[in-house]
């Protein structure tokens, strides 16, 4: 039968910490003469806006003309 492996991570990946991961997947069947295979998996972490905005002042006052 066909098996479908699943990759599970223990914590969220952070692009600022590391933008790429290289994994090696090895599989061996349970036959009398075991067959095996290996493949490299490259994971590219996309950027996410996970940082709150930072302001220099506690508040800002602006005026916008009525006809703008």
N, CA and C of each residue as an Amber inpcrd file, in Angstrom:
protein
   204
   0.8100000  -1.1880000   0.0000000   0.0000000   0.0000000   0.0000000
   0.8580000   1.2580000   0.0000000   0.2140000   2.3400000  -0.2650000
   0.8850000   3.6400000  -0.3050000   0.8330000   4.2940000   1.0670000
   1.9220000   4.8820000   1.4620000   1.9970000   5.6120000   2.7360000
   2.2290000   7.0790000   2.4400000   1.6730000   7.9450000   3.2620000
   1.8270000   9.3870000   3.0950000   2.4790000   9.9580000   4.3490000
   3.7710000  10.2940000   4.2840000   4.4310000  10.8620000   5.4670000
   3.9090000  12.2590000   5.7650000   4.0230000  12.6560000   7.0090000
   3.5720000  13.9820000   7.4420000   4.6900000  14.6350000   8.2470000
   5.0210000  15.8610000   7.9010000   6.0370000  16.6280000   8.6180000
   5.3370000  17.4950000   9.6550000   5.7280000  17.3460000  10.9160000
   5.1230000  18.1120000  12.0110000   6.2240000  18.9160000  12.6850000
   6.0040000  20.2230000  12.8360000   6.9950000  21.0630000  13.5100000
   6.5540000  21.3120000  14.9500000   7.5270000  21.5010000  15.8490000
   7.2320000  21.6730000  17.2650000   6.9370000  23.1150000  17.6390000
   7.3720000  24.0720000  16.8130000   7.1050000  25.4840000  17.0840000
   7.0660000  26.2140000  15.7510000   6.4450000  27.3870000  15.7070000
   6.3890000  28.1330000  14.4420000   7.7920000  28.4900000  13.9390000
   7.9520000  28.4850000  12.6300000   9.2190000  28.8880000  12.0200000
   9.2360000  30.4030000  11.8840000  10.3660000  31.0180000  12.1990000
  10.4950000  32.4720000  12.1630000  11.5260000  32.8460000  11.1070000
  11.0920000  33.5730000  10.0750000  11.9930000  33.9340000   8.9720000
  13.1420000  34.8230000   9.4450000  12.8930000  35.6840000  10.4320000
  13.9700000  36.5420000  10.9330000  15.0580000  35.7140000  11.6150000
  14.6820000  34.5670000  12.1310000  15.6360000  33.6870000  12.7970000
  16.3930000  32.8190000  11.7800000  15.6490000  32.2850000  10.7990000
  16.2580000  31.4130000   9.7830000  15.3070000  31.3240000   8.5950000
  15.8000000  31.6470000   7.4000000  14.9190000  31.7140000   6.2310000
  14.8490000  30.4080000   5.4360000  15.7940000  29.5060000   5.6340000
  15.8070000  28.2250000   4.9170000  16.1360000  27.0860000   5.8810000
  15.5560000  25.9430000   5.6220000  15.8700000  24.7230000   6.3680000
  16.0890000  23.6160000   5.3430000  17.0700000  22.7640000   5.5860000
  17.3200000  21.6110000   4.7290000  17.1130000  20.3550000   5.5670000
  16.2090000  19.4900000   5.1130000  15.8880000  18.2560000   5.8250000
  16.2850000  17.0660000   4.9610000  16.6480000  15.9690000   5.6010000
  16.9380000  14.7280000   4.8960000  15.8920000  13.7060000   5.3430000
  15.1230000  13.1820000   4.3860000  14.1050000  12.1730000   4.6640000
  14.6380000  10.8250000   4.2130000  14.6750000   9.8700000   5.1330000
  15.1000000   8.5100000   4.8080000  13.9400000   7.5680000   5.1010000
  13.7080000   6.6200000   4.2140000  12.6270000   5.6510000   4.4010000
  13.1400000   4.2570000   4.0680000  12.7030000   3.2770000   4.8610000
  13.0680000   1.8820000   4.6430000  11.8030000   1.0450000   4.7370000
  11.6250000   0.1210000   3.7760000  10.4340000  -0.7300000   3.8530000
  10.6960000  -1.8980000   4.8040000   9.6650000  -2.6500000   5.1030000
   9.7980000  -3.7450000   6.0630000   9.9360000  -5.0990000   5.3990000
  10.4130000  -5.1340000   4.1720000  10.5240000  -6.3990000   3.4440000
  11.6680000  -7.2720000   3.9320000  11.6920000  -8.5150000   3.4270000
  12.7500000  -9.4550000   3.7920000  14.1140000  -8.9200000   3.3660000
  14.1420000  -8.2930000   2.1950000  15.3450000  -7.6140000   1.7260000
  15.0060000  -6.1270000   1.6850000  15.2090000  -5.4480000   2.8020000
  14.7500000  -4.0480000   2.9130000  15.3180000  -3.1520000   1.8240000
  14.4360000  -2.3470000   1.2840000  14.8340000  -1.3260000   0.3150000
  14.6940000   0.0140000   1.0080000  15.5590000   0.9410000   0.6330000
  15.5020000   2.2490000   1.2810000  15.7280000   3.3450000   0.2480000
  15.3700000   4.5310000   0.6340000  15.5800000   5.6930000  -0.2160000
  15.7610000   6.9260000   0.6460000  16.4340000   7.8930000   0.0950000
  16.6950000   9.1390000   0.8100000  16.4400000  10.3000000  -0.1370000
  15.8860000  11.3700000   0.3980000  15.7110000  12.5770000  -0.4110000
  15.9160000  13.8040000   0.4610000  16.3800000  14.8640000  -0.1750000
  16.5890000  16.1390000   0.5120000  15.3500000  17.0050000   0.3160000
  14.8970000  17.6390000   1.4000000  13.7480000  18.5390000   1.3490000
  14.2350000  19.9250000   1.7400000  14.0170000  20.8980000   0.8630000
  14.3840000  22.2850000   1.1430000  13.1260000  23.0530000   1.5140000
  13.1460000  23.6990000   2.6830000  12.0050000  24.4740000   3.1690000
  12.3870000  25.9420000   3.1540000  11.6260000  26.7520000   2.4160000
  11.8350000  28.1970000   2.3780000  10.7260000  28.8360000   3.2150000
  11.1120000  29.5840000   4.2460000  10.1470000  30.2130000   5.1480000
   9.7880000  31.5840000   4.5880000   8.4890000  31.8150000   4.3460000
   8.0610000  33.1130000   3.8260000   7.9150000  34.1010000   4.9760000
   8.0570000  35.3700000   4.6580000   7.9870000  36.4160000   5.6740000
   6.5400000  36.6770000   6.0610000   6.3400000  36.9270000   7.3340000
   5.0180000  37.2520000   7.8610000   5.1680000  38.4790000   8.7380000
   4.2000000  39.3650000   8.6930000   4.2650000  40.5730000   9.5100000
   3.8820000  40.2140000  10.9440000   4.8720000  39.7210000  11.7000000
   4.6100000  39.2790000  13.0670000   5.1560000  40.2400000  14.1180000
   5.5420000  41.4450000  13.6970000   6.0500000  42.4470000  14.6320000
   5.0580000  43.5950000  14.7480000   4.7670000  43.9830000  15.9740000
   3.8610000  45.1110000  16.1980000   4.5390000  46.4080000  15.7820000
   3.7590000  47.4000000  15.3250000   4.3660000  48.6840000  14.9590000
   4.9570000  49.3920000  16.1800000   6.0020000  50.1730000  15.9370000
   6.6570000  50.9390000  17.0040000   6.5930000  52.4100000  16.6280000
   6.1430000  53.2520000  17.5630000   6.0290000  54.6840000  17.3290000
   6.9840000  55.4320000  18.2490000   7.5010000  56.5750000  17.7660000
   8.4340000  57.3790000  18.5520000   7.7350000  58.1680000  19.6510000
   6.4840000  58.5250000  19.4390000   5.7260000  59.3340000  20.3950000
   4.5020000  58.5480000  20.8540000   3.9810000  58.9040000  22.0450000
   2.7800000  58.2090000  22.5170000   1.5320000  58.5710000  21.7100000
   1.4800000  59.7880000  21.1350000   0.3390000  60.1770000  20.2990000
   0.7930000  61.2080000  19.2700000   0.0040000  61.3600000  18.2080000
   0.2900000  62.2940000  17.1240000  -0.9590000  63.1230000  16.8570000
  -0.7760000  64.4030000  16.5520000  -1.8850000  65.2840000  16.1930000
  -1.6460000  65.7610000  14.7670000  -2.6610000  65.6000000  13.9110000
  -2.5560000  66.0380000  12.5200000  -3.8260000  66.7780000  12.1320000
  -3.7080000  67.6040000  11.1070000  -4.8690000  68.2880000  10.5450000
  -4.9500000  67.9390000   9.0720000  -6.1580000  67.6130000   8.6290000
  -6.3830000  67.2880000   7.2250000  -7.3980000  68.2850000   6.6830000
  -7.0430000  69.0250000   5.6310000  -7.9850000  69.9820000   5.0470000
  -9.2500000  69.2630000   4.5620000 -10.3700000  69.9700000   4.6730000
 -11.6660000  69.3910000   4.3220000 -11.7270000  68.9290000   2.8740000
 -11.0900000  69.6310000   1.9590000 -11.1740000  69.3100000   0.5330000
 -10.0010000  68.4590000   0.0380000  -9.3940000  67.7030000   0.8820000
  -8.2220000  66.9320000   0.4440000  -8.5910000  65.6010000  -0.1620000
